Amino acid sequence: MRARARSGGDASYLRDLQGYDSNDVHLPDFGNTSPEFTRPNRGLRVWLPLHLHGIAAFRDALDEKLELAQHAYHALQQLAQIRVFPEPDLSIIAFYCRSANGNSAEEDIATEELVRYVNGSGHVFLATTRIHERTVARIAILNVRTTAAVIEDTLSMIGAFVTEKASAAQGKFA
């Protein structure tokens, strides 16, 4: 078996459990095999924590991420230079930089610069996508290690960028 090949045995799909004769009862050494040796067992990764921690822990963690997304959404709405897409149903917030004249090419460039600025910190990662022919930045609050402090740092970096950009451009932003 491939599993045995990876774990130090001869494989060839165990060649009918090599190493025994007709009078022998030979079982594989289960210490050398596990679900991970055959194929990813994603169900086990969910089942075990559910049984160890219970469903309430998962609900609490999901609720926390949804609340962080709501907080980020409302904080971004307060920045005049940022246009936020409709309120998130889940934990992903989409937004872009606004320009005074509404030039989408300038807004796309500013949004890409914002993402490079925030990602350059090495602490968080914003992603971009295209929605309705516009470059859009996204905050995805998915990781269990994402805390309110991480979101506050991200919002601070976004605020610092738009403040710097607005003062440097003198009127490029709305």
MILUMLO-634040 format. One record per residue: residue number from 1; y, z, x of N, C-alpha, C in turn. Coordinates in Angstrom, 3 decimals. Atoms other than C-alpha are relative to their C-alpha. Example, Ala and Ser with C-alpha at 12.3 -4.5 7.8 and 13.67 -1.06 7.14 Angstrom:
residues 2
num->1	nnorth->-1.190	nup->0.000	neast->0.890	canorth->-4.500	caup->7.800	caeast->12.300	cnorth->1.200	cup->0.000	ceast->0.900
num->2	nnorth->-1.190	nup->-0.060	neast->-0.820	canorth->-1.060	caup->7.140	caeast->13.670	cnorth->1.090	cup->0.730	ceast->-0.770
***
This chain:
residues 174
num->1	nnorth->-1.181	nup->0.000	neast->0.846	canorth->0.000	caup->0.000	caeast->0.000	cnorth->1.237	cup->0.000	ceast->0.886
num->2	nnorth->-1.244	nup->0.034	neast->-0.762	canorth->3.504	caup->-0.699	caeast->1.213	cnorth->0.517	cup->1.410	ceast->0.253
num->3	nnorth->-0.465	nup->-1.377	neast->-0.164	canorth->4.285	caup->2.932	caeast->0.668	cnorth->-0.671	cup->0.641	ceast->1.204
num->4	nnorth->0.704	nup->-0.576	neast->-1.132	canorth->1.620	caup->3.925	caeast->3.154	cnorth->0.474	cup->-0.650	ceast->1.303
num->5	nnorth->-0.490	nup->0.666	neast->-1.216	canorth->2.904	caup->1.324	caeast->5.647	cnorth->1.295	cup->0.641	ceast->0.452
num->6	nnorth->-1.262	nup->-0.635	neast->-0.359	canorth->6.319	caup->2.899	caeast->5.524	cnorth->-0.194	cup->1.435	ceast->0.451
num->7	nnorth->0.196	nup->-1.401	neast->-0.332	canorth->4.881	caup->6.360	caeast->5.842	cnorth->-0.991	cup->0.204	ceast->1.132
num->8	nnorth->0.811	nup->-0.154	neast->-1.203	canorth->2.716	caup->5.665	caeast->8.848	cnorth->-1.435	cup->-0.483	ceast->-0.125
num->9	nnorth->1.374	nup->0.459	neast->0.153	canorth->-0.535	caup->4.328	caeast->7.377	cnorth->-0.106	cup->-1.500	ceast->0.192
num->10	nnorth->0.232	nup->1.439	neast->-0.168	canorth->-2.018	caup->0.824	caeast->7.447	cnorth->0.370	cup->-0.774	ceast->-1.238
num->11	nnorth->-0.397	nup->0.671	neast->1.198	canorth->-0.883	caup->-0.740	caeast->4.158	cnorth->-0.940	cup->-1.064	ceast->-0.494
num->12	nnorth->0.715	nup->1.089	neast->0.661	canorth->-2.062	caup->-4.120	caeast->2.994	cnorth->-0.473	cup->0.459	ceast->-1.369
num->13	nnorth->0.247	nup->-0.601	neast->1.302	canorth->-1.935	caup->-2.449	caeast->-0.329	cnorth->-1.236	cup->0.877	ceast->-0.013
num->14	nnorth->1.027	nup->-1.018	neast->-0.190	canorth->-4.264	caup->0.309	caeast->0.840	cnorth->-1.398	cup->-0.576	ceast->0.148
num->15	nnorth->1.268	nup->0.701	neast->-0.182	canorth->-7.038	caup->-2.227	caeast->1.099	cnorth->-1.146	cup->0.803	ceast->-0.592
num->16	nnorth->0.984	nup->-0.792	neast->0.752	canorth->-9.031	caup->-0.376	caeast->-1.517	cnorth->-0.218	cup->1.371	ceast->0.616
num->17	nnorth->0.037	nup->-1.337	neast->-0.603	canorth->-8.206	caup->2.977	caeast->0.080	cnorth->-0.856	cup->0.013	ceast->1.258
num->18	nnorth->0.713	nup->0.109	neast->-1.273	canorth->-9.331	caup->2.124	caeast->3.596	cnorth->-0.406	cup->1.362	ceast->0.535
num->19	nnorth->0.412	nup->-1.209	neast->-0.691	canorth->-11.235	caup->4.706	caeast->5.548	cnorth->-1.041	cup->0.813	ceast->-0.737
num->20	nnorth->1.079	nup->-0.752	neast->0.635	canorth->-13.940	caup->5.728	caeast->3.160	cnorth->-1.196	cup->-0.914	ceast->-0.157
num->21	nnorth->1.187	nup->0.789	neast->0.285	canorth->-17.500	caup->4.602	caeast->2.727	cnorth->-0.478	cup->0.342	ceast->-1.404
num->22	nnorth->0.411	nup->-0.138	neast->1.388	canorth->-19.448	caup->4.485	caeast->-0.507	cnorth->-0.376	cup->1.429	ceast->-0.377
num->23	nnorth->0.371	nup->-1.373	neast->0.313	canorth->-20.540	caup->8.149	caeast->-0.232	cnorth->1.206	cup->0.941	ceast->0.055
num->24	nnorth->-1.202	nup->-0.811	neast->-0.189	canorth->-17.013	caup->9.402	caeast->0.470	cnorth->0.895	cup->-0.068	ceast->-1.231
num->25	nnorth->-1.059	nup->0.017	neast->0.985	canorth->-14.452	caup->10.409	caeast->-2.079	cnorth->1.267	cup->0.225	ceast->0.795
num->26	nnorth->-1.200	nup->-0.060	neast->-0.822	canorth->-11.182	caup->9.659	caeast->-0.339	cnorth->1.224	cup->-0.235	ceast->-0.876
num->27	nnorth->-1.233	nup->0.142	neast->0.760	canorth->-7.872	caup->10.277	caeast->-2.036	cnorth->1.153	cup->-0.230	ceast->0.969
num->28	nnorth->-1.160	nup->0.193	neast->-0.876	canorth->-4.563	caup->9.131	caeast->-0.607	cnorth->0.696	cup->1.331	ceast->0.261
num->29	nnorth->-0.769	nup->-1.196	neast->-0.333	canorth->-2.428	caup->11.748	caeast->1.114	cnorth->1.335	cup->-0.099	ceast->-0.723
num->30	nnorth->-1.210	nup->0.096	neast->0.801	canorth->0.234	caup->12.276	caeast->-1.511	cnorth->1.212	cup->0.586	ceast->0.720
num->31	nnorth->-1.105	nup->-0.493	neast->-0.811	canorth->2.345	caup->14.069	caeast->1.076	cnorth->0.713	cup->-1.121	ceast->0.726
num->32	nnorth->-0.608	nup->1.156	neast->-0.662	canorth->2.985	caup->10.649	caeast->2.632	cnorth->0.619	cup->-0.983	ceast->-0.978
num->33	nnorth->-0.575	nup->0.899	neast->0.989	canorth->4.072	caup->9.057	caeast->-0.601	cnorth->0.894	cup->0.779	ceast->-0.945
num->34	nnorth->-0.878	nup->-0.589	neast->1.002	canorth->6.747	caup->9.735	caeast->-3.175	cnorth->0.585	cup->-1.135	ceast->-0.816
num->35	nnorth->-0.603	nup->1.081	neast->0.793	canorth->8.618	caup->7.833	caeast->-5.872	cnorth->0.966	cup->-0.861	ceast->0.817
num->36	nnorth->-0.979	nup->0.752	neast->-0.773	canorth->11.244	caup->6.815	caeast->-3.297	cnorth->-0.643	cup->-1.070	ceast->0.881
num->37	nnorth->0.657	nup->0.984	neast->-0.858	canorth->8.653	caup->4.921	caeast->-1.231	cnorth->-0.363	cup->-1.271	ceast->-0.748
num->38	nnorth->0.409	nup->1.182	neast->0.732	canorth->7.796	caup->2.514	caeast->-3.997	cnorth->1.196	cup->-0.794	ceast->-0.501
num->39	nnorth->-1.225	nup->0.640	neast->0.483	canorth->11.064	caup->1.689	caeast->-5.747	cnorth->0.947	cup->1.092	ceast->-0.445
num->40	nnorth->-0.952	nup->-1.044	neast->0.390	canorth->14.228	caup->3.492	caeast->-6.699	cnorth->-0.396	cup->0.620	ceast->-1.338
num->41	nnorth->0.336	nup->-0.711	neast->1.222	canorth->13.510	caup->6.117	caeast->-9.300	cnorth->1.282	cup->0.609	ceast->-0.555
num->42	nnorth->-1.298	nup->-0.449	neast->0.494	canorth->16.893	caup->6.333	caeast->-10.968	cnorth->-0.142	cup->1.027	ceast->-1.112
num->43	nnorth->0.199	nup->-0.946	neast->1.084	canorth->15.530	caup->8.190	caeast->-13.945	cnorth->-0.170	cup->1.423	ceast->0.501
num->44	nnorth->0.209	nup->-1.323	neast->-0.574	canorth->14.477	caup->11.094	caeast->-11.757	cnorth->1.326	cup->0.626	ceast->0.411
num->45	nnorth->-1.319	nup->-0.505	neast->-0.411	canorth->18.039	caup->11.405	caeast->-10.453	cnorth->0.808	cup->0.526	ceast->-1.175
num->46	nnorth->-0.686	nup->-0.499	neast->1.191	canorth->19.257	caup->11.972	caeast->-13.992	cnorth->-0.811	cup->1.134	ceast->-0.628
num->47	nnorth->0.856	nup->-0.967	neast->0.667	canorth->16.286	caup->13.877	caeast->-15.382	cnorth->0.046	cup->1.369	ceast->0.674
num->48	nnorth->0.066	nup->-1.282	neast->-0.701	canorth->16.135	caup->16.565	caeast->-12.696	cnorth->1.286	cup->0.814	ceast->-0.151
num->49	nnorth->-1.216	nup->-0.787	neast->0.217	canorth->19.830	caup->17.608	caeast->-12.798	cnorth->0.189	cup->0.433	ceast->-1.461
num->50	nnorth->-0.097	nup->-0.391	neast->1.401	canorth->19.699	caup->17.571	caeast->-16.603	cnorth->-0.844	cup->1.242	ceast->-0.286
num->51	nnorth->0.875	nup->-1.149	neast->0.223	canorth->16.795	caup->19.979	caeast->-16.537	cnorth->0.439	cup->1.222	ceast->0.793
num->52	nnorth->-0.456	nup->-1.134	neast->-0.802	canorth->18.283	caup->22.128	caeast->-13.792	cnorth->1.283	cup->0.624	ceast->-0.545
num->53	nnorth->-1.334	nup->-0.482	neast->0.374	canorth->21.856	caup->22.383	caeast->-15.095	cnorth->0.271	cup->-0.023	ceast->-1.500
num->54	nnorth->-0.200	nup->0.100	neast->1.435	canorth->21.560	caup->21.481	caeast->-18.759	cnorth->1.053	cup->-1.028	ceast->-0.362
num->55	nnorth->-0.910	nup->1.043	neast->0.460	canorth->23.495	caup->18.987	caeast->-20.818	cnorth->1.444	cup->0.486	ceast->-0.071
num->56	nnorth->-1.372	nup->-0.536	neast->0.086	canorth->26.516	caup->21.296	caeast->-21.153	cnorth->0.763	cup->-0.239	ceast->1.298
num->57	nnorth->-0.661	nup->0.246	neast->-1.284	canorth->27.273	caup->20.920	caeast->-17.438	cnorth->0.452	cup->-1.455	ceast->0.105
num->58	nnorth->-0.376	nup->1.416	neast->-0.023	canorth->27.289	caup->17.138	caeast->-17.823	cnorth->1.168	cup->-0.259	ceast->-0.949
num->59	nnorth->-1.104	nup->0.156	neast->0.953	canorth->29.531	caup->17.326	caeast->-20.896	cnorth->1.305	cup->0.530	ceast->0.594
num->60	nnorth->-1.196	nup->-0.594	neast->-0.603	canorth->31.946	caup->19.620	caeast->-19.061	cnorth->0.566	cup->-0.904	ceast->1.093
num->61	nnorth->-0.452	nup->0.877	neast->-1.086	canorth->32.088	caup->17.287	caeast->-16.044	cnorth->0.645	cup->-1.271	ceast->-0.564
num->62	nnorth->-0.576	nup->1.199	neast->0.612	canorth->32.700	caup->14.234	caeast->-18.239	cnorth->1.332	cup->0.304	ceast->-0.674
num->63	nnorth->-1.260	nup->-0.390	neast->0.635	canorth->35.362	caup->16.053	caeast->-20.250	cnorth->1.103	cup->0.192	ceast->1.029
num->64	nnorth->-0.999	nup->-0.202	neast->-1.063	canorth->37.120	caup->17.050	caeast->-17.024	cnorth->0.551	cup->-1.338	ceast->0.489
num->65	nnorth->-0.449	nup->1.307	neast->-0.490	canorth->37.251	caup->13.417	caeast->-15.830	cnorth->0.857	cup->-0.712	ceast->-1.049
num->66	nnorth->-0.803	nup->0.605	neast->1.063	canorth->38.552	caup->12.234	caeast->-19.211	cnorth->1.375	cup->0.653	ceast->-0.091
num->67	nnorth->-1.288	nup->-0.704	neast->0.001	canorth->41.268	caup->14.911	caeast->-19.125	cnorth->0.847	cup->-0.406	ceast->1.202
num->68	nnorth->-0.745	nup->0.460	neast->-1.179	canorth->42.232	caup->13.869	caeast->-15.581	cnorth->0.553	cup->-1.400	ceast->-0.234
num->69	nnorth->-0.470	nup->1.357	neast->0.308	canorth->42.481	caup->10.261	caeast->-16.773	cnorth->1.192	cup->0.047	ceast->-0.947
num->70	nnorth->-1.125	nup->-0.145	neast->0.926	canorth->44.744	caup->11.307	caeast->-19.645	cnorth->1.248	cup->0.496	ceast->0.734
num->71	nnorth->-1.124	nup->-0.534	neast->-0.777	canorth->46.916	caup->13.300	caeast->-17.248	cnorth->0.626	cup->-1.105	ceast->0.854
num->72	nnorth->-0.510	nup->1.084	neast->-0.847	canorth->47.221	caup->10.338	caeast->-14.845	cnorth->0.711	cup->-1.047	ceast->-0.851
num->73	nnorth->-0.606	nup->0.987	neast->0.896	canorth->47.968	caup->7.975	caeast->-17.729	cnorth->1.406	cup->0.433	ceast->-0.421
num->74	nnorth->-1.299	nup->-0.482	neast->0.467	canorth->50.804	caup->10.135	caeast->-19.070	cnorth->0.998	cup->0.139	ceast->1.153
num->75	nnorth->-0.891	nup->-0.108	neast->-1.163	canorth->52.231	caup->10.764	caeast->-15.579	cnorth->0.503	cup->-1.382	ceast->0.426
num->76	nnorth->-0.421	nup->1.356	neast->-0.365	canorth->52.290	caup->7.015	caeast->-14.821	cnorth->0.982	cup->-0.559	ceast->-1.025
num->77	nnorth->-0.933	nup->0.453	neast->1.041	canorth->54.050	caup->6.370	caeast->-18.134	cnorth->1.417	cup->0.496	ceast->0.268
num->78	nnorth->-1.314	nup->-0.570	neast->-0.283	canorth->56.914	caup->8.547	caeast->-16.889	cnorth->0.744	cup->-0.752	ceast->1.090
num->79	nnorth->-0.636	nup->0.773	neast->-1.065	canorth->57.601	caup->6.170	caeast->-13.975	cnorth->0.518	cup->-1.312	ceast->-0.576
num->80	nnorth->-0.609	nup->1.199	neast->0.586	canorth->60.043	caup->3.485	caeast->-15.123	cnorth->-0.444	cup->-1.278	ceast->0.697
num->81	nnorth->0.376	nup->1.182	neast->-0.771	canorth->58.870	caup->1.126	caeast->-12.369	cnorth->-1.463	cup->-0.382	ceast->-0.174
num->82	nnorth->1.424	nup->0.251	neast->0.217	canorth->55.252	caup->1.245	caeast->-13.570	cnorth->-0.228	cup->-0.331	ceast->-1.470
num->83	nnorth->0.424	nup->0.360	neast->1.363	canorth->53.840	caup->-0.486	caeast->-16.648	cnorth->-1.475	cup->0.335	ceast->-0.094
num->84	nnorth->1.378	nup->-0.438	neast->0.184	canorth->50.643	caup->1.183	caeast->-17.869	cnorth->-0.598	cup->-0.744	ceast->-1.186
num->85	nnorth->0.697	nup->0.654	neast->1.103	canorth->48.117	caup->-0.657	caeast->-20.010	cnorth->-0.328	cup->1.037	ceast->-1.063
num->86	nnorth->0.265	nup->-0.962	neast->1.078	canorth->47.002	caup->0.931	caeast->-23.286	cnorth->-0.829	cup->1.201	ceast->0.470
num->87	nnorth->0.663	nup->-1.263	neast->-0.321	canorth->45.655	caup->4.460	caeast->-23.237	cnorth->-1.496	cup->-0.224	ceast->0.247
num->88	nnorth->1.414	nup->0.246	neast->-0.340	canorth->42.233	caup->4.596	caeast->-21.584	cnorth->-0.956	cup->0.677	ceast->-0.975
num->89	nnorth->1.070	nup->-0.591	neast->0.802	canorth->39.124	caup->5.166	caeast->-23.688	cnorth->-0.921	cup->0.822	ceast->0.894
num->90	nnorth->0.863	nup->-0.690	neast->-0.950	canorth->37.187	caup->6.227	caeast->-20.624	cnorth->0.869	cup->0.574	ceast->1.114
num->91	nnorth->-0.739	nup->-0.646	neast->-1.089	canorth->38.386	caup->7.290	caeast->-17.180	cnorth->0.585	cup->-1.003	ceast->0.993
num->92	nnorth->-0.616	nup->1.020	neast->-0.851	canorth->39.963	caup->4.088	caeast->-15.838	cnorth->1.374	cup->-0.330	ceast->-0.564
num->93	nnorth->-1.372	nup->0.264	neast->0.397	canorth->43.731	caup->3.608	caeast->-15.927	cnorth->0.470	cup->-1.260	ceast->0.712
num->94	nnorth->-0.490	nup->1.253	neast->-0.568	canorth->45.169	caup->0.125	caeast->-15.399	cnorth->1.519	cup->-0.033	ceast->-0.109
num->95	nnorth->-1.461	nup->0.031	neast->-0.025	canorth->48.807	caup->-0.386	caeast->-14.387	cnorth->0.479	cup->-1.013	ceast->1.026
num->96	nnorth->-0.599	nup->0.893	neast->-1.003	canorth->51.163	caup->-2.616	caeast->-12.418	cnorth->1.466	cup->0.375	ceast->0.186
num->97	nnorth->-1.412	nup->-0.224	neast->-0.295	canorth->54.624	caup->-2.489	caeast->-10.841	cnorth->0.835	cup->-0.967	ceast->-0.827
num->98	nnorth->-0.903	nup->0.833	neast->0.789	canorth->57.497	caup->-3.821	caeast->-12.938	cnorth->1.187	cup->-0.424	ceast->0.857
num->99	nnorth->-1.225	nup->0.443	neast->-0.670	canorth->60.422	caup->-5.873	caeast->-11.686	cnorth->1.104	cup->-0.119	ceast->-1.043
num->100	nnorth->-1.151	nup->0.032	neast->0.908	canorth->63.915	caup->-5.958	caeast->-13.173	cnorth->0.069	cup->-1.313	ceast->-0.771
num->101	nnorth->-0.100	nup->1.305	neast->0.652	canorth->63.737	caup->-9.664	caeast->-13.932	cnorth->-1.304	cup->-0.436	ceast->-0.672
num->102	nnorth->1.270	nup->0.331	neast->0.653	canorth->60.124	caup->-9.614	caeast->-15.171	cnorth->-0.780	cup->-1.109	ceast->0.668
num->103	nnorth->0.698	nup->1.049	neast->-0.738	canorth->58.967	caup->-12.068	caeast->-12.510	cnorth->-1.410	cup->0.494	ceast->0.345
num->104	nnorth->1.373	nup->-0.478	neast->-0.189	canorth->55.177	caup->-11.729	caeast->-12.561	cnorth->-0.477	cup->-0.178	ceast->1.439
num->105	nnorth->0.398	nup->0.177	neast->-1.406	canorth->54.811	caup->-13.102	caeast->-9.005	cnorth->0.494	cup->1.173	ceast->0.842
num->106	nnorth->-0.531	nup->-1.163	neast->-0.713	canorth->57.084	caup->-10.330	caeast->-7.680	cnorth->-0.764	cup->1.268	ceast->-0.368
num->107	nnorth->0.747	nup->-1.177	neast->0.456	canorth->55.232	caup->-7.768	caeast->-9.778	cnorth->-1.396	cup->0.042	ceast->0.616
num->108	nnorth->1.322	nup->0.072	neast->-0.638	canorth->51.895	caup->-8.980	caeast->-8.412	cnorth->0.070	cup->0.441	ceast->1.456
num->109	nnorth->-0.165	nup->-0.367	neast->-1.414	canorth->53.138	caup->-8.662	caeast->-4.827	cnorth->0.263	cup->1.489	ceast->0.132
num->110	nnorth->-0.309	nup->-1.430	neast->-0.052	canorth->54.583	caup->-5.209	caeast->-5.490	cnorth->-1.227	cup->0.847	ceast->-0.318
num->111	nnorth->1.214	nup->-0.736	neast->0.361	canorth->51.337	caup->-4.057	caeast->-7.128	cnorth->-0.990	cup->-0.006	ceast->1.162
num->112	nnorth->0.906	nup->0.073	neast->-1.159	canorth->49.278	caup->-5.284	caeast->-4.168	cnorth->0.506	cup->0.876	ceast->1.148
num->113	nnorth->-0.574	nup->-0.868	neast->-1.035	canorth->51.679	caup->-3.516	caeast->-1.776	cnorth->-0.233	cup->1.476	ceast->-0.335
num->114	nnorth->0.252	nup->-1.371	neast->0.443	canorth->51.340	caup->-0.323	caeast->-3.826	cnorth->-1.442	cup->0.412	ceast->0.306
num->115	nnorth->1.418	nup->-0.306	neast->-0.237	canorth->47.545	caup->-0.463	caeast->-3.608	cnorth->-0.260	cup->0.160	ceast->1.498
num->116	nnorth->0.171	nup->-0.141	neast->-1.458	canorth->47.680	caup->-1.044	caeast->0.177	cnorth->0.613	cup->1.302	ceast->0.498
num->117	nnorth->-0.684	nup->-1.242	neast->-0.385	canorth->50.133	caup->1.863	caeast->0.519	cnorth->-0.873	cup->1.218	ceast->-0.315
num->118	nnorth->0.818	nup->-1.147	neast->0.410	canorth->47.940	caup->4.301	caeast->-1.425	cnorth->-1.331	cup->0.011	ceast->0.751
num->119	nnorth->1.293	nup->0.063	neast->-0.688	canorth->44.669	caup->3.093	caeast->0.104	cnorth->0.142	cup->0.273	ceast->1.494
num->120	nnorth->-0.243	nup->-0.246	neast->-1.419	canorth->46.224	caup->3.327	caeast->3.565	cnorth->-0.074	cup->1.466	ceast->0.366
num->121	nnorth->0.099	nup->-1.438	neast->-0.276	canorth->46.181	caup->7.108	caeast->3.224	cnorth->-1.416	cup->0.384	ceast->0.394
num->122	nnorth->1.391	nup->-0.305	neast->-0.282	canorth->42.395	caup->7.040	caeast->3.440	cnorth->-0.567	cup->1.123	ceast->-0.853
num->123	nnorth->0.469	nup->-1.107	neast->0.840	canorth->42.148	caup->9.796	caeast->0.821	cnorth->-0.539	cup->-0.459	ceast->-1.344
num->124	nnorth->0.439	nup->0.537	neast->1.292	canorth->41.728	caup->7.723	caeast->-2.322	cnorth->-0.093	cup->-1.513	ceast->0.126
num->125	nnorth->0.126	nup->1.450	neast->0.003	canorth->40.889	caup->4.143	caeast->-3.184	cnorth->0.351	cup->-0.526	ceast->-1.379
num->126	nnorth->-0.359	nup->0.703	neast->1.225	canorth->42.667	caup->2.134	caeast->-5.836	cnorth->-0.561	cup->-1.414	ceast->0.104
num->127	nnorth->0.516	nup->1.361	neast->0.034	canorth->41.150	caup->-1.173	caeast->-6.872	cnorth->0.969	cup->-0.866	ceast->-0.781
num->128	nnorth->-0.809	nup->0.936	neast->0.776	canorth->42.848	caup->-4.277	caeast->-8.207	cnorth->-0.910	cup->-0.931	ceast->-0.776
num->129	nnorth->0.688	nup->1.026	neast->0.766	canorth->41.820	caup->-6.827	caeast->-10.759	cnorth->1.066	cup->-0.918	ceast->-0.584
num->130	nnorth->-0.934	nup->0.889	neast->0.683	canorth->43.407	caup->-9.680	caeast->-12.700	cnorth->-0.231	cup->0.136	ceast->-1.500
num->131	nnorth->0.052	nup->-0.076	neast->1.457	canorth->44.200	caup->-9.149	caeast->-16.383	cnorth->1.155	cup->-0.832	ceast->-0.531
num->132	nnorth->-1.006	nup->0.903	neast->0.562	canorth->46.062	caup->-11.851	caeast->-18.322	cnorth->0.865	cup->-0.603	ceast->1.114
num->133	nnorth->-0.687	nup->0.679	neast->-1.111	canorth->46.971	caup->-13.665	caeast->-15.063	cnorth->0.953	cup->0.916	ceast->0.762
num->134	nnorth->-0.859	nup->-0.968	neast->-0.668	canorth->48.515	caup->-10.491	caeast->-13.618	cnorth->-0.863	cup->0.888	ceast->0.883
num->135	nnorth->0.701	nup->-0.940	neast->-0.871	canorth->47.445	caup->-8.353	caeast->-10.653	cnorth->0.233	cup->1.410	ceast->-0.523
num->136	nnorth->-0.048	nup->-1.332	neast->0.584	canorth->46.642	caup->-4.892	caeast->-11.959	cnorth->-0.724	cup->0.971	ceast->0.923
num->137	nnorth->0.640	nup->-1.064	neast->-0.767	canorth->45.889	caup->-1.697	caeast->-10.049	cnorth->-0.785	cup->0.881	ceast->-0.963
num->138	nnorth->0.813	nup->-0.869	neast->0.851	canorth->43.230	caup->0.655	caeast->-11.352	cnorth->-0.302	cup->1.314	ceast->0.709
num->139	nnorth->0.479	nup->-1.308	neast->-0.440	canorth->42.596	caup->4.346	caeast->-10.947	cnorth->-1.276	cup->0.240	ceast->-0.790
num->140	nnorth->1.282	nup->-0.269	neast->0.653	canorth->38.926	caup->5.019	caeast->-11.705	cnorth->-0.436	cup->1.410	ceast->0.381
num->141	nnorth->0.345	nup->-1.400	neast->-0.244	canorth->38.133	caup->8.707	caeast->-12.047	cnorth->-1.460	cup->0.178	ceast->-0.392
num->142	nnorth->1.427	nup->0.007	neast->0.277	canorth->34.366	caup->8.633	caeast->-11.751	cnorth->-0.789	cup->1.002	ceast->0.833
num->143	nnorth->0.758	nup->-0.825	neast->-0.933	canorth->33.311	caup->10.776	caeast->-8.813	cnorth->0.084	cup->1.471	ceast->-0.374
num->144	nnorth->0.040	nup->-1.423	neast->0.323	canorth->32.259	caup->14.351	caeast->-9.389	cnorth->0.939	cup->0.804	ceast->0.905
num->145	nnorth->-0.876	nup->-0.702	neast->-0.942	canorth->34.383	caup->15.331	caeast->-6.370	cnorth->1.489	cup->-0.266	ceast->-0.226
num->146	nnorth->-1.398	nup->0.264	neast->0.324	canorth->37.594	caup->13.950	caeast->-7.879	cnorth->0.541	cup->1.175	ceast->-0.802
num->147	nnorth->-0.571	nup->-1.190	neast->0.627	canorth->39.721	caup->16.964	caeast->-8.741	cnorth->1.433	cup->-0.276	ceast->-0.443
num->148	nnorth->-1.397	nup->0.118	neast->0.412	canorth->43.140	caup->17.544	caeast->-10.261	cnorth->0.901	cup->-0.149	ceast->1.220
num->149	nnorth->-0.803	nup->0.116	neast->-1.222	canorth->44.512	caup->17.941	caeast->-6.719	cnorth->-0.029	cup->-1.425	ceast->0.545
num->150	nnorth->0.106	nup->1.393	neast->-0.463	canorth->43.236	caup->14.466	caeast->-5.771	cnorth->0.866	cup->-0.899	ceast->-0.876
num->151	nnorth->-0.809	nup->0.812	neast->0.920	canorth->44.872	caup->12.973	caeast->-8.871	cnorth->1.484	cup->0.251	ceast->0.251
num->152	nnorth->-1.412	nup->-0.316	neast->-0.294	canorth->48.143	caup->14.787	caeast->-8.114	cnorth->0.450	cup->-0.674	ceast->1.290
num->153	nnorth->-0.341	nup->0.687	neast->-1.253	canorth->48.095	caup->13.446	caeast->-4.531	cnorth->0.178	cup->-1.494	ceast->-0.237
num->154	nnorth->-0.087	nup->1.429	neast->0.305	canorth->47.477	caup->9.938	caeast->-5.858	cnorth->1.286	cup->-0.312	ceast->-0.748
num->155	nnorth->-1.230	nup->0.212	neast->0.763	canorth->50.303	caup->10.211	caeast->-8.368	cnorth->1.233	cup->0.187	ceast->0.880
num->156	nnorth->-1.117	nup->-0.205	neast->-0.935	canorth->52.604	caup->11.553	caeast->-5.636	cnorth->0.200	cup->-1.214	ceast->0.889
num->157	nnorth->-0.106	nup->1.195	neast->-0.846	canorth->51.802	caup->8.571	caeast->-3.411	cnorth->0.567	cup->-1.172	ceast->-0.784
num->158	nnorth->-0.531	nup->1.084	neast->0.840	canorth->52.468	caup->6.160	caeast->-6.278	cnorth->1.484	cup->0.217	ceast->-0.241
num->159	nnorth->-1.414	nup->-0.315	neast->0.201	canorth->55.747	caup->7.929	caeast->-7.033	cnorth->0.834	cup->-0.244	ceast->1.247
num->160	nnorth->-0.715	nup->0.220	neast->-1.257	canorth->56.771	caup->7.860	caeast->-3.360	cnorth->0.168	cup->-1.490	ceast->0.263
num->161	nnorth->-0.090	nup->1.440	neast->-0.232	canorth->55.981	caup->4.139	caeast->-3.147	cnorth->1.075	cup->-0.630	ceast->-0.870
num->162	nnorth->-0.971	nup->0.657	neast->0.887	canorth->58.010	caup->3.138	caeast->-6.196	cnorth->1.418	cup->0.463	ceast->0.311
num->163	nnorth->-1.334	nup->-0.486	neast->-0.388	canorth->60.926	caup->5.341	caeast->-5.062	cnorth->0.485	cup->-0.731	ceast->1.247
num->164	nnorth->-0.346	nup->0.730	neast->-1.229	canorth->60.893	caup->3.780	caeast->-1.572	cnorth->0.291	cup->-1.464	ceast->-0.284
num->165	nnorth->-0.153	nup->1.421	neast->0.311	canorth->60.479	caup->0.287	caeast->-2.968	cnorth->1.290	cup->-0.254	ceast->-0.783
num->166	nnorth->-1.198	nup->0.168	neast->0.812	canorth->63.268	caup->0.726	caeast->-5.500	cnorth->1.261	cup->0.161	ceast->0.836
num->167	nnorth->-1.195	nup->-0.201	neast->-0.812	canorth->65.725	caup->2.077	caeast->-2.958	cnorth->0.150	cup->-1.097	ceast->1.044
num->168	nnorth->-0.062	nup->1.081	neast->-0.998	canorth->64.826	caup->-0.623	caeast->-0.402	cnorth->0.385	cup->-1.330	ceast->-0.656
num->169	nnorth->-0.243	nup->1.290	neast->0.649	canorth->64.982	caup->-3.484	caeast->-2.897	cnorth->1.289	cup->-0.010	ceast->-0.811
num->170	nnorth->-1.245	nup->-0.114	neast->0.766	canorth->68.077	caup->-2.221	caeast->-4.776	cnorth->-0.017	cup->-0.911	ceast->-1.231
num->171	nnorth->-0.043	nup->0.714	neast->1.275	canorth->67.266	caup->-3.452	caeast->-8.244	cnorth->-1.123	cup->-0.959	ceast->-0.239
num->172	nnorth->1.123	nup->0.888	neast->0.283	canorth->64.033	caup->-5.398	caeast->-7.882	cnorth->-0.877	cup->0.552	ceast->-1.110
num->173	nnorth->0.799	nup->-0.615	neast->1.048	canorth->62.357	caup->-2.906	caeast->-10.175	cnorth->0.854	cup->0.251	ceast->-1.225
num->174	nnorth->-0.705	nup->-0.276	neast->1.256	canorth->63.254	caup->-2.296	caeast->-13.773	cnorth->0.488	cup->1.431	ceast->-0.024
***
